[in-house]
Amino acid sequence: MTKDCTKPLERTEVLELTRKSTEHAWKLIVWNDDTNTFDWVIQTLMEICGHSREQAEQCALIIHYKGSYAVMEGGHEKLYLHCAQILNRGIQATVESLAHQ
């Protein structure tokens, strides 16, 4: 959609832009620990986040070596549900705003 930047946006356009900008303004962070195995974290990322095996393995390695990693970005409600499922498996996770980067 091309928009003439010299004209002010109409109210509906502003609301739509605001909705789109906040829709994906969150990240799901998984934290490293000394309890969970790589296999358990990989299985969890595949089953809950829908990652491929390769993607889940890469995330698990980053989590291990960096201490944490944002495994998904998206809307708050969806990520909050994923976070709760990950926490129920004994893996530490949080949902944070992308604005706090």
C-alpha positions in Angstrom: 0.0 0.0 0.0 1.5 3.3 -1.1 0.5 6.4 0.9 1.2 10.0 0.1 3.3 11.2 3.1 2.3 14.8 2.6 -1.3 14.2 3.5 -2.3 13.5 7.1 -3.5 10.0 7.9 -7.2 9.4 8.5 -8.3 8.1 11.9 -8.9 4.5 10.6 -5.5 4.5 9.0 -3.8 5.5 12.2 -5.7 2.8 14.2 -4.7 0.2 11.6 -1.1 1.2 11.7 -1.1 1.2 15.5 -2.7 -2.3 15.6 -0.1 -3.6 13.2 2.8 -2.1 15.0 1.7 -3.5 18.4 0.6 -6.9 17.0 4.2 -8.2 16.8 5.8 -6.1 19.5 6.6 -8.9 21.9 9.3 -11.6 22.2 9.2 -15.0 24.0 12.5 -15.5 25.8 13.7 -19.0 27.0 16.3 -19.0 29.7 19.2 -21.4 30.3 19.3 -23.6 33.4 21.3 -26.5 34.8 18.3 -28.8 35.0 16.7 -29.3 31.5 18.4 -31.3 28.8 19.0 -30.2 25.3 16.6 -32.9 24.0 13.9 -31.6 26.3 14.3 -28.0 25.3 14.5 -29.0 21.6 11.3 -31.1 21.9 9.5 -28.3 23.7 10.4 -25.7 21.1 9.3 -28.1 18.3 6.0 -29.0 20.0 5.0 -25.6 21.5 6.6 -23.0 19.1 6.3 -25.1 15.9 10.1 -24.9 15.3 11.7 -27.4 12.9 14.3 -29.7 14.5 17.1 -27.7 13.1 15.7 -24.4 14.3 15.0 -25.8 17.8 18.6 -27.2 18.0 20.0 -23.8 17.0 17.9 -22.0 19.6 18.9 -24.5 22.3 22.6 -23.9 21.6 22.2 -20.1 21.7 20.2 -20.4 24.9 23.0 -22.6 26.4 25.9 -20.4 25.4 24.3 -16.9 25.8 22.0 -17.6 28.8 18.8 -16.8 27.0 17.3 -16.3 23.6 14.1 -14.8 22.0 12.7 -17.9 20.3 9.6 -16.2 18.9 8.2 -12.7 18.3 4.6 -11.9 17.9 1.4 -10.8 19.6 1.3 -10.8 23.4 -1.6 -13.1 23.9 -0.1 -15.9 21.7 3.3 -15.6 23.2 1.8 -15.6 26.8 0.1 -18.9 26.1 3.3 -20.4 24.7 5.2 -19.1 27.7 2.8 -20.7 30.1 3.1 -24.1 28.3 6.9 -23.8 28.4 6.8 -23.0 32.1 4.6 -26.0 32.7 7.4 -28.2 31.3 9.8 -26.8 33.8 11.7 -24.5 31.5 12.1 -20.9 32.4 10.6 -18.4 29.9 9.3 -14.8 29.9 7.5 -12.6 27.5 9.0 -9.1 27.1 8.2 -6.1 25.0 10.4 -5.5 21.9 10.3 -1.8 22.9 12.7 -2.6 25.8 15.6 -3.6 23.5 
